[in-house]
Amino acid sequence: MNRYSMSGMGGMSLTPMVKKLIIINVAIWFFLVLVWQKFFMDQPNLFAWFGLTPERMVNVFWIWQPFTYMFLHSYSVFHIVFNMLLLWWIGADLEQRWGSRFFLTYYLVCGVGAGLLYVFGMTFYYLVSGNFMVMTIPVVGASGAIFGLMLAYGILFGERMVYFMMIFPMKAKHFILLLGAIEVVSILSSGSQSGVANLAHLGGIVVGFLFLRFWGKWRNKFIGMKKRKSSSKLKLIVDNENNFKDKDDVNNPRYWN
């Protein structure tokens, strides 16, 4: 994540769900990763158990890892600082637009989906190349979810100006396209040797796009079905036993249920 720098995104307000996510990530990094694991444990068991390791997912079915890996970060302070700054700058605007519940849903879907695509991609790479090492390296960090947020930001606030590397001005939608292109080139040029989970980054973009695209269709379909179901139960009840007392009553029902 720290390969990309940008400014001009979002406001300075810290929205409720973004604040909670930042507190959770920082607390886990400081107390569990930095203090407990680094100084009180001989082996990095947190990364082994709760990071995302393709071999553990495929062979042992540690199905919690695509969720837990996004709340762990490496020992490097820059890793978590850049991720949390981007979560703040980008996430605050998205949460204000969407609301806290949908924002959290989208964040988690992108993070989990990115993790699953990473496992699938590494498994495929292993089957083709025979390089088993790629299956044993745990991946940690919120980058997959953050890249999903970047995609949403580019879609919703595409005309806003951002500064790539703090220097080059461009529209947010163009920045997202550039970001995706960089990830694709990185995957093709260095494969799994770069030390950065480029496939997870790209996975966050892909999952975010698919979710936004099909969620809107599913939501409209669900609301339409719900309205049709409600309308089928609608009854018109008219009191015909007593003659209409007023002329106005002739054209108006008593009540709808």
N, C-alpha and C positions, 0 to 999 in steps of 0.2 A: 504493500500500500504506500509506503513512503517514497516510491519512485515518482509519484504524481503530486504536484503541488498546484493549488488553485486558490484564487481569492475572488471575492465578489459574490459568493454564494450565501444566500440566506441572511436572516437578521441576527441580532444578538440575543433574542429571547430564547430562554431554555424551557421548552414545553414539557409537560408532566411526564409523558412516556419516555421521551428522549432522556430526561433527567434520570429516571429510574434505570434505564438501560446503561447509562454511563456509570452510575453508582455501582451497579452490579458488576460490570466489567472491571472497573478499577479496583473494587474490593476483592474480587477473585484474583486478579493479577497481583495485588500487593500482599494479601494475607496468605493465599494458598501457593501461588507460583513463586513469588519473590522471597517470601519469608519461610514458609513451611517447607516447600519442596527444595529450594536452593540451599538452605542452611540446616535443615533437620532431617533430610532424607538422603540416602546414598544413591538412589536411582530416581530418575524422573518419572515416577509412577503416575503422576497426574496426566502427563502427556500420553503415556502408554494406555491408560484406561479411558481418559476422557477426550483426548485428541482424536482426530479422524485418521485411522489407519486402515487402508483398504483390505489388507490381509485379515485383520480382525473382523471386519464387517463381512467379508465373503466366507471365511472359514469357521469363525466362531460365533457369528451373528450377534455382535455387540451393537444392537440396533439403536442404542442411545447416542452413539458417537456423532451422527450427522446433526444432532441437536446441541450436544455439549461442547463440541469443538469451537463453536463460534463465540463462546464465553471465555475461552482461554487465549492467552497471548504469550509470545516468547519472552525471554528475559529482557530483551532490548526495550528500553523505555520509548524509543521512537516508534516501535510497532504499535503499541497501544495508544500513544499520544496522537499519532496521525489518524488512526481509526476513529478515536473518540472525537477528535476535532471535526472530521468529516461527518460523523453521525450527528453532531451538534449543528453544523452549518447547513447540511442538507436536510436532515431529519426534522428540524424545527419547522421549516416551511411546509413540508409534506404533512406533518401531524396537524398543523393549523388548517390545512386544506381538507384533510381526510377525517380527522378525529383520531383519538388515541387508540380505539379498538381496532379499526381497520389498519392504521399505521403499524401496530404491533403484529397483526396477522401477516401483512405484506412483508415485514422485516423478517419474521421467522420463516415464512414460506421461501423467501429468497435464500436465506442462510441454509436451511435444510436441503432445499433443491440443489443449490450449488454443491453441497457436500455429496449428495447422491450422484450427481453428474461426474464429480471428481472421481469417486470410487469406480463408477462404470468406465470412465476414460482410462484410468490407471490399470484396471483389470484387462481391458481390451489391449492396451499397450503391452502389458506383460505377456498376454497370449500370443501376440504377434512377434514381439522382440525376444521373449524369453528372459528379459531382465526382471528378476524377482525383487530386486532392491526397491523398485518404485512402489511395491506393495507394502513395504515394511516401515516407511517413513511417515510418522504422524504429522498431520497438518493442523494448525491451530490459527485462530484469529477470526474476526468478524468481517473480513474483507469481502467474502461472498455476499453477505447481506448488504454491506455498504455499496458494492457495485450495483446491486439491485435498486438501492435508493438513488444512485446516480442516474440510472436509466429513467426512473420515474420523474426525477427532477428535470431531466432533459426533455421529457414528453410534456410535463405540465408547465414548466417555466423555460421552454426552449428558446425564447427570444431574449432572455436575460443575458447580459454580458458577464463572462468570467475571464479570469486571467490564468492561462496555462503557464505553469512554472513561474507564476507571479509577474510575468512579463508580457506574454502574447495574448492580446484580447481576442475573444471569439464568443459566439453565441453558445449557450449551454447545450443546445441540440447538436451542434457541430463538435463540441468537446466530447460528448458521449460517443459519437461516431468515431472520433479519433482514438478514444480510449479503447473501444472494442477492437479497432484495427491493430493497435499496439499489442493487445493481448494475443490476438491471432498470430501476428508476426513472431511474438516471443515464443509461443508454443511451437510454431513451425521451425524456428531457428535453433532453439535450445532444448526443446522437448521437456524432459523432466529434470534436466541438469542445472536449471537456473537458480534453484533454491527458493523460488517463489511459486506458489500454487496458481499459476496463470489460468489453468483450466477451471479452478474454483472461481476465480474472478470472472471469467467469461461465462461460467455457469450461472452466476448471480444475475448477469445481464439477460441471459436467455430465459431463465426461469421468471424473472421479473416481467419481461415482455409477454411471455405466454400467459402468466397469471393475470396481468392487466387486460389483456386482449379477451381471454375467455371468461374471466370473472364478470366483466360487463355484460356479456351475452347471457351467462348463466343467471345473473341477478335479474336482468330484464325478463327472462323466461320465467323465473321463479315468481317474480312479482305479478306477471301476467296470469300465471296459474292460480295464484292466491286470490287475485281479483275475481277471476272467473268462478272460483269456488265460493267466494263470498256472495257474488251476485246470484248464484244458483239457489242460495238459501234465503234470498230476499223475498219477503211476503208483503202483499198489500192487503191490509185489513180495513174493511169499511163497515161501519155500523149501519146496516140496512133495516134493522128492526124498527128503529125510530126514524120517521121521515125527517128529511133535512129541514132544519129549523130556519136556516137563512138561505137566501139565494146563492150566497157565496159558497155554501157547502156543496152545491151541486157539482162544482168543478174541482173540488179539493178533497182528497182522502183524509180520514181521521188521523192516521199516523202510519209511519213506516217502521218495520221491524227487521 
